[in-house]
Amino acid sequence: MFRNMTYTEAKYVDIHVTPERPEQLVPYVVSDASMANNISITKIEGALTNVIYKASLLDESQNPTGQNYLLRLYDTKNDSIVDRESELDVLRRLPPSFDMIKILFHFENGRVENFLDEYRAIKSSEMKLPHNMHKIAQRFKELHTQVTLTESEKKLYYGNPSEFRCFVWDKIFVWLDTIEQYESWLNGTQNKNVQRNLLCRDWQTFKHIVHKYKNWLTENETSGFQNMAMCHNDTQHGNIMLERTADANSDVIFIDFEYGGIDPVEFDLANFATECMNDYEAGESWVCDPQRYPSKDALLYFVQSYYDHLDGAVEINCKTVKQMAESITRWRACSQLFWSVWAVLQSGELTKGANDTPVDQTGRFEYLKFCRSKMSLFWGDMISFGIATPHDCIISEVTTMDVDIA
């Protein structure tokens, strides 16, 4: 059987595993070398970045024993985007309701975890079902209130309050600096890449609007920056696990904390709302469909469920719930921006010259189409908020959503 390692004792194994040969891990996960042939490994499709395998332990007759494990191989393109040590630190600090996430050990480019046999990824169509939204809101509340910030985190994000720092905005600005190093991509053929993918007339205008939006948030969402918490930041449907019973009583759990960090909780909730617009299992998996965004009533129900959990004895008035729903509206463009810039970095196109052949996207997630879909909605909100004008963007590509804020 697999080595008995508890979550808090997860060890490091010095090995690099190629995605085509996950069997390289077998000698490290079985305690008896004679059992090396008693493992079946199958690839799990649908992961956007990491390569995922399910490893099943077989008996002497080669029948499943019911013991299953997850082999996670990190995407090498993510090395400059994801801090793996920080991710592991977040996992160590999760509240008791997340305790089923067990890391057996980690290695140079991945880790081995317990497989959540009783759970499956929630489907995009299930995310807005009232009983699921209720449970998801509860998990958010537990994450946001039951993880204590470290002294270094307090110093980093609260040391200079006038800076209004948080994890997602720090990442956005670092990623913008990274993109800016690729002048041929930015400036080639008269801003073609910036106009086509970021839907902006030029790079300087794009950066100006991004900074203007950040400043707008600090003016209109000051309380969010003053009351930050540990956030997941990536609750797309592949990272929300639903009990296989899939009924009104089924539990949910969040997995994959690659982008976990200290942020205003409004961003985390807004990111979930925007992820309701994507179906990564669909044929056009890059499409961000505004028709799938939670209705006003659904969003208010979601927020009310969030406030009610763990504070049942505290009366939350309608004004407070409405204010949080408005905050989610203000922050949702930050989610679109975050994942759009991420997609540019993930696309593999930055290293291409203006006259080079585009990266072959066959069998790959369409990162730049994903970017364009999200940027269309980002610009819609920027115009609605009065932060940008139609002249700043490629207005013919912009999609406007309802904005219900005071």
C-alpha positions, 0 to 999 in steps of 0.5 A: 500500500501507499506510504503512510504520511499524514498531511502535516508530515508531507515529505519532499522526494527529489525526482523530476517526473515527465508528464508522459511517464507518471509511472516514475512515481510508483517506486516512491508511493508503494512501500513494497517493491513487489506491488509496483505492478499493482497500480493502474494509472489513468489520465484525468482530462479537463485540467487547464494547466496541470497534468493530472493522473489517477493512480488506483491500487489493485489486488493480486487479481488486478481488481481495484481495491478502492484505494486511489491517489491523485498524481499532480504534475505542475505545468512548467509554464506556471513556474514563474506564475505560481509560488509552490512553497506559498501554495503548500503553506496555504494548504497547511493552514486550511480550516478543519472543514478542508481537512480531507485535502491530504498531500502524501508527498511532493516532488520537484514538479508536482505532488501526490494527494489522496483521491477524493473518491466520494467527490467529483468536480461540480458541473458549470450548470450546477454552480448556481443551484441554490443549495450548491450556492448556499454550501459554496458560500459557507465554504468561503466564509470558513476559509475567510474567517478561520485562517489566521494571517501571519505576522509577515502577511500583516506587515506586507499587506498592512504595513503601509495602508496607503498602498492598498496592497493585496495578493491579486493586485500584486500579481497583476502588476508583476505580470504586466511587468513581465509582459512588458519585457516582450517588446516585439509582442507589444509593439509589433505590427502597430499594436496588433497583439494588444488590440486583438487580445487585450482589446485596447488601442495600445499598451500605455493606454491599457496600463493607464486604465488598469492603474485607474481602475485600481485607484477607483477601487481604493476609493470605492472599496476601502473597507475591503482593503482594510479587512482582508483574509485568506482567499482561494481566488480560483473557484472555477468549477473544476476546483469545486468538488461536489459529493457524488450524491449531488443532491440538496444535502451534498457537501462541497469542498474547494481544491487547488490553492495555487492562487490562494493569497491575502485579498479582500473577500469581495474579490474572492466572491466576485471571482466565483460569480465570474466563473459561473460564466465559464464552462471548461468542459464545453466545446468552446471552453474559452467563452465567458458567457454573461448570460450565465452570470448570477442574477441579482436575486441569486447573488443576494441569496449567495451573499446572505448565505455567506453572512448567515454562516457561523454568525447565525445569531447576528442579524444582518440587515438587507443594506449590508447584503446589498452593499456586499453584492455591489462590492462584488460587482465592482470587483468582478472586472478585477477577476476578468483582468487577473485571468486575462493577463494570466492567459497571455502569459500562459499562451506561449505567444510572448516569445514569438516575433511579429512574423513568426508562426503562431503557437499551435493550439491543437489540443491546448486550451485556447488561452488568447480566446479566453483572454479576449472573452474576459477582456470584452467584459472587463472593458464593458465594466470600465466604461459603465464605471466611468473609468474608461471611454469607448475611445480607449478600447476596441469598442466593437468587441466590448460586451456590457453587463448590468451594473447595479451599484449606488 
